[in-house]
């Protein structure tokens, strides 16, 4: 049944009489003010969500923000740079069985690797990696013969490895100065765990750095998991993609114990580190044109150079 004229709603397009007349709009009711407030709150919340999502996408998650390791003490840095020349010369490039040494591969006819106008020592590692942990010891000792670490940090390799919890250093945030060489140390992963249960990624290689790794790493390491580390290239004169000695030598050793062994030519871990440092020193000397003379003409370095065919 059709209703009478008084029962019909006004057409939606028909303007209000007061609005047509230019009269002021009616004062909002308390209900209207509540609705407006609610919508305002929704807008504020949405803005906050957008800000949080943007932050999450552009910054590391709390699980990935691993704590930075402690700085290496000044006393330890001094000891690493003060291995007696007599010890270097007594060890040369030899170790006592059952300890064996893996020499770097000599690179011939390659273009010099330079950074900052000086030969570049380029190291790629991961803080959890035991082979990286072992290789940093002779590298730090060798570099300390050409310059000075003013900042270095202590770390330890993964306790879950077959070579667990090796005391070592990390080059993340380190400072090294030398008139002869430039150090570029890249640590790809932390020893901390991220939200996915994997070691937290803390750095990445540039395309040029990745090309160096791909070109000069050991053919046996190519394609293997973690084959980008450890990797060491000394001015394109020599390269290695493993540690010079087995990490088992450093298992259960304290940092103080390892440092103390560096001055003792007959202690296995000290002997291995010093012999490997002589090898790396010989490679650096090859890149620097045998400078400084005092280091590069020493008996231990000459013995290592001869053993590797650099002489």
Steps between C-alpha positions, in 0.01 A plus 500: 500500500632838401527744790376855502707801408587570865658153540761541217870582568637816336699440176875463561577770249268757655702756702420588858296820528738658754802428279330661202420804705864533612417438864781365723536121521358335808737449794647144498340270748712311759455187288646676191801621698563143626497360146746768380733428792491128426595555136782732607636231732486245215703734278766547772524124551536438127780757476678328790469160331645639177796648688570171681479294181732742321751477786481121500568483128793740506674403824624179659264308722585483872616140450742614231641786705765284660714643776839627388788300647738656751806693386833321505707637787795729432724248675396220264552721194849581627583132548375412151730765358797399716575142399880479527690506170702207634180294519401588143847403381515179704164377366535610138231314306528164675284327756558187704285194414218427544436872439498575128483828313291584195684767300307763301492470122751726325335709227718581202445759230193651664418873507589657836217526752513856634287708737576852618812508282655202683495121456175363645472215745144376449348258752152348501379315806207417724513532876348155562746326264784303673731505196458878481574517873826309453612702195454838669777423751793485254342777293485740795855407600628552144318832452639624831847486339392756240275731699289532811156395616353776711164324521422130481228291662499163673257231393460124511396251233184294530485254793298264277788442256718190493773750602298681769541842660834610361625827646573746221437853370258670265585771248153654524557857619877454520754775428836423342756747369811426298727692265539185290163323462125550531292246691146424386337254738142390433316280750188371324327342799494544875520217750158617626173343390226688313121457517514210253749301707789570262820694559419869457619661179702813578669587168503423129768497233503757223486362144874570461580319825283203405682483167834474684371217717357316201823538303763413759341265751601136493321296231416246770314769697299637207130429531527355851287649781692789656755494219536879515679472837762489619660672204818702495656684207829682556539754222431228238842352583353210699158377609352234724152372574568302815693540822874435502461233768223294652280692747528202735827653627307786660205310646471548879778762491452837668594822325773561758636149448519538123661843525753368748591212267601740221838562658572128541630338184444144624137532616279351222241776481762776522719328242209461255388862533852640465584279201175600328568864583843470332328367188251787494779747573692368199195557283453854631869572438458380143213748458684792664823462307677346803420784738573551780846357453547402864197269481529376145868405520469316832600134503153371582331690219769401248459136602123522445545675165741231384269221611212651300706581194487877549875549527 
